[in-house]
Amino acid sequence: MRFTLFTLGAFAATALAAPSSRYVLHEKRDVAPWGWSKTSALEPHNVLPMKIALTQANMDRLEELLMTVSHPESEQYGQHWSSKKIAETFAPSAETVDAVKSWLVSSGISEDRIRQSQSLGWIHFDATVAEAEDLLKTKYHLYEHESGKPHVACEEYHVPENVRQHIDFVTPTVHFDAKLSPPSDDENPKMVKRDDLAERAGPPISSGAGRNIGKPGSGSLPKLGGKVNIFGFGSDLGDCNELITPDCLRALYKIPPFSLTSNPKNSYGIVEYTPQAYLQGDLDLFFKNFSKLQVQRTPIFDSIDGGVDQTTNQSFNFNGESDLDLEYAMTLVNPIKVTLYQVGDIPEGASFNNFLDAIDGSYCKFEGGDDPTQDGVYPDPLPGGYKGPENCGGFAATKVISTSYGYNEADLTPFYEMRQCAEYAKLGLAGTTILYSSGDYGVAGNGGQCIDPVTGQYNNGKSGKFNPSFPSTCPYVTSVGATQIVPGASVTAPEEACETVIFSGGGFSNNFPIPDYQKTAVATYFKNYNPPYGADRYNNSMKTRGFPDVAANGANYVIAIDGSFSLVFGTSASSPTFGSVVTLINEARIDIGKSSVGFINPTIYKYPQLFNDITAGGNQGCGTAGFTAVPGWDPVTGLGTPNYLKLVALYLILP
């Protein structure tokens, strides 16, 4: 896959020249966002603080550069980059800076008025309304929100044709970045944005979808089964088909009973979104029964944007996700320490972007920064909100990061997703493995939502187009689906795709091209097992990213929750389990002086025989049987479940 994620004119001529007299449309918004109305034109003498976001260099080489440190046949495998090298490689080029400054000066903005930001990604200058309107061939108006909040914006703007490729966007223009209270969950009209001028028609983009990920009832959270009495059930693995415990997972995936070492250079991170929170009493109850030496052990706590381990609300809806993730991650990698990234305050919440801002300060401003209609904005003016500054950097990325939350790909704009996806690639360059659960509704989206082929709206899930999940469709993360032990079978028997309570999320992206590392596997799947659906059901072009990449058990997990034991189901369990396997592989490599494994997809697709292939079960949804697990990769369980012994043997041989 070789594509430029965000910039226009990637294949246009790049030679510097005098600014073209031909202006072209750069961004346009057809209607104002919900709650805003246009009032009056601005006075020509008013002054606007103008900012131009410059396009970053080498974004068209992002995958190529990632492969140099991630592909097992590369001579530079494992030679991960420093954050300084990453920042310098993708900073705007001198050509870009010069082109934009030349345009401004020739348009009457004197050089002494122009400033470049310390991050190098922005050009700042003040301009009168008359100057800005002439510069961008637009008309500015004052907009007012129904709450009384004013905002300056235009409906569209233009830039010279030969400068366009050097500009990501300009503010203030079509963007509505005012912080409103309270946040609205209403639909936000779609913005037409650079390469998205031909953006898909489809489900409306919901304002707030990004930061609502941790709210009770979110479709990506695990599903609760019945309470169980663990006392008296056998410890000989005979009950694993009904009750999954850490020992069951060790038996399934050949995981050692504990790590012999705890190298300080190794690390494992679990991400949680407030108000989801763990209870120490639940951890201790679990450890008392399944890992006695860990009683009173706590994760390393990183509070991001006011993240708090709240105990005011205690129920499965508030504690189930965090308890599940930490109980199994901490037990399976013991004595390696686990970091808990707790993201967002209680009133505002947070998004994946807020987390990424905290572990990479450059992301705060990358491609214009976060989207305030989707991401948490800090300081939070809401009552009880976090009043500190937004966390831009300051937190280290662990070697493995597992996240058991996810969106529908259709919830967000392609630009939003591509910007975020590029950050996952940069984290891979730095040596971090990024894991996301693939979803619990088969080919449907969170909550079982499918897409009406006529209206493009979400429906009740009984018909319509398949609804893939994000970030699983990003080619730079490892997406983890779910399996189960066949009912009545032993722990040593082959597993099948999970069809108990949940169905493993899987399918094909509508936004992301198929990556090179996956092409052979996906082509083989379509050649031998072409699904019986047409383009009215899913993207059957055979040219887009397929997911999941791998799988792990996701049914009948025993967890301690709110003082007792219950069963839970979901890919929420699969991701931290798979992440534990990767963390133990990292431990073995680091102990002999090698690097972490980083982005694993090129390696695992090169060596699929290292996995337990899943060939039974499916992921029904949208009124269909969905896809079916078959020999080799499939959009239900990916390459299969891990075999730690086979995987670690390979990774110890690699450089």
C-alpha positions in Angstrom: 0.0 0.0 0.0 1.5 3.3 -1.0 -0.8 6.2 -0.5 -0.7 9.7 0.9 -3.0 9.9 3.9 -3.9 13.6 4.0 -2.2 15.9 1.6 -3.7 17.2 -1.7 -1.7 17.1 -4.8 0.6 14.3 -3.7 1.6 13.7 -7.3 1.6 17.3 -8.4 4.7 19.2 -9.4 6.6 20.5 -6.3 8.9 23.1 -7.9 8.7 26.5 -6.2 7.4 29.2 -8.4 5.6 32.5 -8.0 2.2 32.0 -6.6 -0.3 31.0 -9.2 -3.0 33.4 -10.2 -5.4 30.4 -10.4 -7.1 29.8 -7.1 -8.7 26.4 -6.3 -11.2 25.4 -3.6 -9.4 24.0 -0.5 -12.2 23.4 2.0 -15.9 23.9 2.1 -18.8 23.4 4.5 -22.2 23.3 3.0 -24.1 24.0 6.2 -23.2 25.2 9.7 -23.0 22.6 12.4 -26.1 21.9 14.6 -27.0 24.8 16.8 -25.1 27.5 14.9 -26.6 30.2 12.7 -24.9 32.8 10.5 -25.6 36.4 11.7 -23.7 39.3 10.2 -20.7 40.0 8.0 -17.5 41.1 9.7 -16.2 44.7 9.5 -13.3 44.9 7.1 -10.9 46.5 9.6 -11.4 43.8 12.3 -8.2 41.8 12.9 -8.1 38.0 12.7 -5.4 35.7 14.2 -4.6 33.6 11.1 -3.0 30.2 11.3 -1.9 27.9 8.4 -1.3 24.2 9.1 1.5 23.1 6.9 1.5 19.6 5.3 4.1 17.3 6.8 6.9 15.8 4.8 7.3 12.1 4.0 3.7 11.1 4.8 3.6 9.3 1.4 6.5 7.2 2.7 5.0 6.4 6.0 4.3 2.7 5.4 7.6 2.3 3.5 9.5 3.6 6.6 7.5 1.5 9.0 8.3 -1.6 7.0 12.0 -1.0 7.3 11.9 -1.6 11.0 8.9 -4.1 11.0 9.3 -6.5 8.1 11.3 -9.6 9.2 13.3 -9.6 5.9 14.4 -6.0 6.4 18.1 -5.5 7.3 16.9 -2.7 9.7 14.3 -5.0 11.5 13.9 -4.0 15.1 15.9 -0.8 14.8 13.1 1.4 16.0 13.3 5.2 15.8 13.6 7.8 18.5 10.8 10.3 18.9 13.3 13.0 17.8 14.0 11.2 14.5 10.3 10.7 13.9 9.5 14.4 14.5 12.3 15.5 12.2 11.4 13.1 9.4 7.8 14.2 9.2 8.2 18.0 9.9 7.2 20.2 7.0 9.9 20.6 4.4 11.8 23.8 3.8 10.1 23.8 0.4 6.7 23.9 2.0 7.6 26.7 4.4 9.1 28.7 1.6 6.2 28.2 -0.7 3.6 29.4 1.8 5.7 32.4 3.0 6.3 33.4 -0.6 2.6 33.3 -1.3 1.8 35.4 1.8 4.5 38.0 1.0 3.4 38.4 -2.6 -0.2 38.9 -1.3 0.8 41.8 0.8 1.5 40.1 4.2 5.0 41.5 5.0 7.6 39.0 6.2 7.9 40.7 9.6 4.3 39.8 10.3 4.9 36.1 9.6 5.9 33.7 12.4 6.6 29.9 12.3 5.6 27.9 15.4 8.2 26.1 17.5 6.8 22.8 16.3 7.5 24.0 12.7 4.0 22.8 11.7 2.2 26.2 11.7 2.5 29.6 10.1 1.0 32.5 12.2 0.1 36.0 11.2 -2.5 38.6 12.0 -4.6 40.0 9.2 -7.5 42.3 8.8 -10.8 40.8 7.6 -10.3 42.6 4.3 -6.8 41.1 3.9 -7.9 37.6 4.9 -10.9 37.7 2.5 -8.7 38.8 -0.4 -6.0 36.2 0.5 -8.5 33.3 0.6 -11.1 34.5 -1.8 -13.8 34.2 0.7 -16.3 36.1 2.9 -16.2 36.0 6.7 -19.3 36.1 8.9 -20.1 36.0 12.6 -21.9 32.9 13.7 -23.8 32.5 16.9 -24.6 29.3 18.8 -28.0 28.9 20.4 -26.1 29.1 23.8 -24.9 32.6 22.8 -21.4 31.6 22.0 -20.0 33.6 19.0 -17.6 32.3 16.4 -15.9 33.6 13.2 -16.1 31.4 10.1 -16.6 31.3 6.4 -18.3 28.7 4.2 -15.4 28.0 1.9 -12.0 29.3 1.0 -9.5 29.0 -1.8 -5.7 29.0 -2.2 -3.4 29.1 -5.2 -3.2 25.9 -7.1 0.6 25.5 -6.8 0.5 26.2 -3.0 -2.4 23.9 -2.2 -0.2 20.8 -1.8 1.8 22.6 1.0 -1.3 23.6 3.1 -3.2 21.2 5.3 -5.8 23.9 6.3 -6.3 27.4 7.5 -8.0 28.9 10.5 -10.3 30.6 11.1 -12.2 29.3 8.1 -14.8 26.5 7.9 -13.9 24.9 11.3 -16.1 25.3 14.3 -13.8 24.7 17.3 -15.7 26.5 20.0 -16.0 24.7 23.3 -19.6 24.3 24.2 -21.3 23.3 27.4 -22.8 20.7 27.7 -21.4 18.6 24.8 -24.0 17.7 22.2 -24.5 14.2 20.9 -26.6 15.5 18.0 -25.6 14.9 14.4 -23.0 17.2 13.0 -23.3 18.0 9.2 -20.3 16.6 7.3 -17.5 18.9 6.4 -16.1 18.6 3.0 -12.3 18.6 3.6 -9.4 18.4 1.2 -9.2 14.8 -0.1 -12.6 14.2 1.3 -14.3 16.4 -1.4 -15.3 13.1 -2.8 -16.0 11.6 0.6 -18.5 8.8 1.0 -22.2 9.5 1.5 -23.3 7.5 4.4 -24.2 7.5 8.1 -24.2 11.0 9.6 -21.1 11.8 11.7 -22.2 12.1 15.3 -20.7 14.8 17.4 -19.3 13.4 20.6 -18.9 9.8 19.3 -15.2 10.0 20.0 -15.3 11.1 23.6 -18.3 8.9 24.6 -16.4 5.7 24.3 -16.2 5.0 28.0 -19.8 5.8 28.8 -22.0 3.0 30.3 -23.9 1.3 27.5 -21.2 1.9 24.9 -21.5 -0.9 22.4 -17.8 -1.9 22.6 -17.9 -2.7 26.3 -17.9 -6.4 27.4 -21.1 -8.4 27.9 -22.1 -9.7 31.3 -23.1 -13.3 31.9 -24.3 -15.0 35.0 -22.7 -15.1 38.4 -20.6 -18.1 39.2 -19.5 -19.9 42.3 -15.8 -20.7 41.6 -15.4 -22.7 44.8 -15.4 -26.4 44.1 -14.8 -26.3 40.4 -11.8 -28.3 39.3 -8.3 -26.9 38.8 -7.4 -29.6 36.3 -8.6 -27.6 33.3 -11.7 -29.8 32.9 -14.0 -26.8 33.3 -12.4 -24.5 30.7 -15.2 -25.0 28.2 -17.5 -23.3 30.7 -15.2 -21.2 32.9 -12.2 -19.5 31.4 -9.4 -18.7 33.9 -5.8 -17.7 33.5 -4.7 -21.3 33.6 -7.1 -22.1 30.8 -5.5 -19.4 28.6 -2.0 -20.7 29.5 -3.1 -24.2 28.4 -4.7 -22.9 25.2 -1.8 -20.8 24.0 1.2 -22.4 25.6 1.8 -19.4 27.8 4.3 -20.0 30.7 2.8 -19.9 34.2 4.8 -16.8 35.0 7.6 -14.7 33.6 11.0 -15.6 35.1 12.1 -12.0 34.8 10.7 -8.5 35.0 13.1 -6.5 32.8 12.7 -2.7 33.6 13.0 -2.0 29.8 9.8 -4.0 29.2 6.3 -2.6 29.7 2.6 -3.3 29.0 -0.1 -0.7 28.9 -3.9 -1.0 29.3 -6.1 2.0 28.3 -9.3 2.8 30.0 -11.7 5.6 29.5 -13.5 7.3 32.4 -15.9 6.6 33.9 -14.8 3.0 33.4 -12.7 2.2 36.4 -11.3 -0.8 38.3 -11.9 -1.7 42.0 -8.9 -2.7 44.0 -11.1 -5.0 46.0 -12.1 -6.9 42.8 -8.4 -7.2 41.8 -7.5 -8.6 45.2 -10.4 -11.1 45.1 -9.3 -12.3 41.7 -5.6 -12.5 42.7 -6.5 -14.4 45.9 -8.0 -17.1 43.8 -5.8 -17.1 40.7 -2.5 -15.3 41.5 -2.0 -15.2 45.3 1.3 -13.4 45.2 -0.3 -10.4 43.5 -2.8 -9.6 46.3 -2.7 -5.8 46.9 -0.7 -5.3 43.7 -1.9 -2.2 41.8 -1.1 -1.1 38.2 1.1 1.8 37.5 -1.4 4.7 37.3 -1.1 7.3 34.6 -3.9 9.9 34.8 -4.4 11.7 31.5 -6.6 14.8 31.2 -8.0 14.3 34.7 -8.4 10.6 34.4 -9.6 9.2 37.7 -10.2 5.7 39.0 -13.7 6.7 40.2 -15.5 4.6 42.9 -18.7 6.6 43.1 -20.5 4.4 40.7 -19.9 0.7 41.2 -21.5 -1.8 38.9 -20.6 -3.9 35.9 -21.4 -0.9 33.6 -18.7 1.1 35.3 -16.2 -1.6 36.5 -16.6 -4.6 34.1 -14.2 -3.4 31.4 -11.4 -2.3 33.7 -11.7 -5.2 36.1 -11.5 -7.7 33.2 -8.6 -6.0 31.4 -6.4 -5.6 34.5 -7.2 -8.9 36.2 -6.1 -10.9 33.2 -3.3 -8.7 31.9 -1.6 -8.4 35.3 -2.0 -12.1 36.1 -0.7 -13.4 32.7 2.4 -11.3 32.6 3.3 -11.4 36.3 5.7 -10.1 37.6 6.0 -7.7 34.7 4.3 -4.4 35.8 1.3 -3.2 33.9 0.6 0.5 33.3 -3.0 1.7 33.4 -3.6 4.8 31.2 -6.8 6.3 32.7 -8.0 8.9 30.2 -10.5 11.7 30.6 -12.4 13.3 33.5 -15.9 12.3 34.5 -18.0 15.2 33.0 -16.2 15.4 29.6 -14.8 11.9 28.9 -12.1 11.4 26.3 -11.3 9.8 23.0 -8.4 7.8 21.5 -7.0 11.1 20.2 -6.8 12.4 23.8 -4.8 9.4 24.8 -2.5 9.7 21.7 -1.9 13.4 22.6 -0.6 12.4 26.0 2.0 9.8 24.7 3.1 11.9 21.8 3.0 15.7 22.2 3.5 16.3 18.5 0.2 14.6 17.8 -1.6 17.5 19.6 -1.0 19.7 16.6 -0.5 17.1 13.8 -2.7 17.8 10.8 -4.4 20.6 12.8 -4.9 18.8 16.1 -7.9 17.2 17.6 -11.5 17.6 16.6 -13.4 19.4 19.4 -16.7 18.0 18.1 -15.3 14.5 18.8 -12.5 14.7 21.3 -12.3 15.9 24.9 -11.3 19.6 25.2 -9.3 20.6 28.3 -9.3 22.5 30.6 -12.9 21.4 31.0 -15.4 24.2 31.9 -18.1 21.8 32.9 -18.9 21.6 36.7 -16.5 19.2 38.3 -14.3 19.1 35.2 -10.6 18.8 35.0 -9.2 22.4 35.1 -5.6 21.6 34.2 -4.1 21.9 30.8 -4.5 19.3 28.1 -1.9 16.6 28.4 0.3 17.0 25.3 3.1 14.6 25.8 4.5 13.8 29.3 3.6 10.1 29.3 5.7 7.3 27.9 4.3 4.8 25.5 4.6 1.2 26.8 6.0 -1.5 24.5 2.5 -3.0 24.1 -0.7 -1.1 24.3 -4.0 -2.9 24.4 -7.4 -1.1 24.0 -10.7 -2.9 24.4 -12.8 -0.2 23.0 -13.7 0.7 19.4 -15.9 2.8 17.1 -17.9 2.1 14.0 -15.8 3.2 11.1 -18.9 5.1 9.9 -19.1 7.1 13.2 -16.2 9.3 12.1 -14.9 11.1 9.0 -12.2 9.5 6.9 -9.9 12.4 7.6 -10.3 11.9 11.4 -9.5 8.2 11.1 -6.6 8.6 8.7 -5.0 11.2 10.9 -5.2 8.8 13.8 -4.1 5.9 11.8 -0.9 7.7 10.8 -0.1 8.1 14.5 -0.4 4.4 15.1 2.2 4.0 12.3 4.5 6.4 14.0 4.1 4.5 17.3 5.1 1.4 15.4 8.2 3.1 14.1 9.1 3.8 17.8 8.7 0.1 18.7 5.2 0.0 20.2 2.7 -2.8 19.4 -0.9 -1.4 19.2 -3.8 -3.8 19.8 -7.5 -3.1 19.4 -10.5 -5.4 20.0 -12.4 -6.1 16.8 -15.9 -5.7 18.1 -18.7 -8.0 19.5 -21.4 -7.9 16.8 -20.0 -9.9 13.9 -20.3 -8.0 10.7 -22.6 -5.4 12.4 -21.4 -2.4 14.3 -21.5 -1.5 18.0 -24.9 -2.4 19.4 -25.7 -4.5 16.3 -26.1 -1.5 14.0 -26.1 -1.9 10.3 -26.3 0.6 7.5 -29.4 1.2 5.4 -28.2 1.0 1.7 -30.8 3.6 0.6 -30.7 6.3 3.3 -27.2 5.6 4.7 -28.6 5.7 8.2 -28.1 3.1 10.9 -30.9 0.6 11.3 -32.0 -2.0 13.8 -29.4 -4.5 12.5 -31.7 -7.0 10.9 -30.7 -6.0 7.4 -28.5 -3.6 5.5 -24.8 -3.1 4.8 -22.1 -4.5 7.1 -20.6 -1.9 9.5 -16.8 -2.4 10.1 -15.1 -1.1 13.2 -12.3 1.4 13.7 -9.4 1.5 14.6 -9.4 -2.2 13.6 -9.6 -1.1 10.0 -6.4 0.9 10.3 -3.6 -1.1 8.7 -1.1 -0.1 11.4 -2.8 -1.7 14.4 -3.3 -5.3 15.2 -7.0 -6.2 15.4 -8.0 -9.0 17.8 -11.1 -11.1 17.2 -12.7 -13.7 19.5 -12.8 -17.5 19.7 -14.3 -20.0 22.2 -13.7 -23.5 23.3 -16.2 -25.7 21.5 -19.0 -26.5 24.0 -18.3 -29.8 25.7 -14.8 -30.0 24.3 -11.5 -30.1 26.2 -9.0 -27.3 26.5 -6.7 -29.1 24.1 -9.2 -29.4 21.3 -9.2 -26.8 18.4 -11.3 -23.7 19.2 -13.9 -22.1 17.0 -15.1 -18.6 16.3 -16.9 -17.1 19.2 -20.7 -17.6 18.9 -21.7 -17.5 22.6 -23.3 -14.1 23.6 -21.0 -12.3 21.2 -19.8 -12.7 17.6 -16.2 -11.8 16.6 -16.1 -8.5 14.8 -14.7 -8.8 11.3 -15.0 -7.6 7.7 -13.5 -5.1 5.3 -12.8 -1.4 5.5 -14.7 1.2 3.5 -11.9 3.8 3.9 -8.4 2.1 4.1 -6.7 0.3 1.2 -5.4 -3.1 1.7 -1.8 -3.1 3.1 1.0 -4.9 1.2 1.6 -7.3 4.0 -2.0 -8.6 3.9 -2.5 -8.8 0.1 -1.6 -12.5 -0.3 -3.7 -13.7 2.6 -6.8 -11.7 1.5 -6.4 -12.8 -2.2 -6.2 -16.4 -1.1 -9.3 -16.0 1.0 -11.3 -14.6 -1.9 -10.0 -17.1 -4.3 -10.9 -20.1 -2.2 -13.8 -18.9 -0.1 -15.4 -15.9 -1.8 -18.4 -14.8 0.4 -21.9 -15.1 -1.1 -22.6 -11.3 -0.8 -22.5 -8.4 -3.2 -21.4 -4.8 -3.0 -24.9 -4.1 -1.5 -23.7 -5.8 1.7 -20.0 -5.0 2.1 -16.9 -3.6 0.3 -16.2 -6.6 -1.9 -13.6 -4.8 -4.1 -10.9 -7.1 -2.7 -8.8 -3.9 -2.4 -9.5 -2.7 1.2 -8.1 -3.7 4.6 -9.5 -6.8 6.1 -9.8 -7.4 9.9 -9.2 -8.9 12.4 -5.6 -9.9 12.1 -5.6 -12.5 15.0 -7.8 -13.8 17.7 -8.0 -15.1 21.3 -10.6 -16.6 23.5 -13.5 -14.2 24.3 -16.1 -16.3 26.0 -16.9 -17.3 29.6 -14.1 -15.4 31.3 -14.4 -15.6 35.1 -13.8 -12.1 36.6 -14.2 -10.7 40.1 -16.7 -7.8 39.7 -18.2 -5.8 42.5 -17.3 -8.3 45.2 -18.3 -11.5 43.5 -17.5 -13.7 40.4 -19.3 -13.5 37.1 -18.8 -14.5 33.5 -18.0 -12.0 30.8 -17.8 -12.2 27.0 -16.2 -10.1 24.4 -13.2 -9.2 22.3 -12.6 -6.9 25.3 -11.1 -10.1 26.8 -9.3 -11.2 23.7 -7.2 -8.1 23.2 -5.5 -8.0 26.7 -4.9 -11.7 26.5 -3.2 -11.4 23.1 -1.3 -8.4 24.4 0.0 -10.5 27.3 1.5 -13.0 24.8 3.3 -10.2 23.0 4.6 -8.7 26.3 6.1 -12.0 27.2 7.7 -12.3 23.8 9.2 -8.8 24.4 10.5 -9.9 27.7 12.4 -12.8 26.1 13.9 -10.5 23.4 14.8 -7.7 25.8 16.5 -10.1 28.2 19.0 -11.0 25.4 19.6 -7.5 24.4 17.1 -7.2 21.5 14.4 -4.7 20.8 10.7 -5.0 21.4 8.8 -6.5 18.5 6.9 -3.3 17.6 4.5 -3.5 14.7 3.9 -7.2 14.4 1.6 -7.5 11.3 4.3 -7.9 8.6 5.9 -10.7 10.6 2.8 -12.6 11.5 1.4 -12.6 8.0 4.8 -13.8 6.8 4.6 -16.7 9.2 0.9 -17.7 9.6 2.0 -21.3 10.6 2.8 -19.9 14.1 -0.9 -19.6 14.9 -3.6 -22.0 15.7 -5.8 -21.8 12.6 -9.5 -21.5 13.4 -11.7 -23.2 10.8 -15.2 -23.3 12.4 -17.8 -20.8 13.3 -18.9 -17.5 11.9 -19.7 -13.8 12.7 -23.3 -13.3 11.8 -25.0 -9.9 11.7 -27.2 -7.6 9.5 -29.6 -10.5 8.9 -26.9 -12.7 7.4 -24.7 -15.5 8.5 -21.8 -13.1 8.1 -18.4 -14.5 7.2 -17.1 -18.0 8.0 -13.9 -19.1 9.6 -11.9 -21.1 7.0 -8.4 -22.5 6.6 -5.9 -19.6 6.5 -6.8 -15.9 7.2 -10.5 -15.0 7.3 -12.5 -11.9 8.4 -13.7 -13.7 11.5 -10.6 -14.9 13.5 -7.8 -13.5 11.3 -4.8 -15.8 11.2 -6.0 -17.6 14.3 -4.9 -17.7 18.0 -1.4 -17.5 19.3 1.0 -20.3 20.1 3.5 -18.6 22.4 6.2 -21.3 22.1 6.2 -21.1 18.3 6.1 -17.3 18.3 8.8 -16.7 20.8 11.1 -19.2 19.0 10.8 -17.1 15.8 11.2 -13.8 17.5 14.3 -14.8 19.3 15.9 -15.6 16.0 15.0 -12.3 14.4 17.5 -9.4 14.8 
